[in-house]
Structure formats: structure tokens, C-alpha cells
Amino acid sequence: MHSFHVKKNDEVVVIAGADKGKRGRVIAVDGKKERVLVEGVRMTKKHMRKTQQYPNGTILNREGSIHLSNVMKADVFEARQARRGNKPEAKA
């Protein structure tokens, strides 16, 4: 088992990709694939067929996984911005 720089419930900032600058809480870490699920980041649509829970079917918005190297802990990110003299600019 690898030890990673983020774990479940950590506050992180996305530092690369389409969602760069977004903040969120880590929902899950997949160690084998080195990917994380971050709350509110990389939202995808999941089409569900008819079930008892969804009698007409539905479309769910779910978080997609992003690679571990594309996230950084929020406190480390803010410390880096302070050293550079920048204000942290994270999209909410």
C-alpha cells in the first residue's frame, strides 16, 4: 500500500486540468489507480435505467475521479501562494 499526500476528508485544491483552481473535500482515494474523488469537481452525468427507486429513470450528477498528481492540500497551496506574494485564487 502506497502512502499518498492526501487522504479522505482532506481539503484540496485542483492544480491542473479543466477544473483547475476548484476546492473540495476528498470523498475517496483509489490507491491502485492513484486517483481521487473530490466533492464538486469533474462532475459527470450518469444515466440510470428504471428501478423501483427511480420509476421513470433519471440522470444523476456524480463526481468523476482525477489523478492524484493534480491535487494539492489546501493549506500547502495557500502557504505556497503566500511565499510567492499572491493571494489564493480558488474557484468556489
Order of alpha helices (4+ residues) and beta strands (2+ residues): beta-beta-beta-beta-beta-beta-beta-alpha
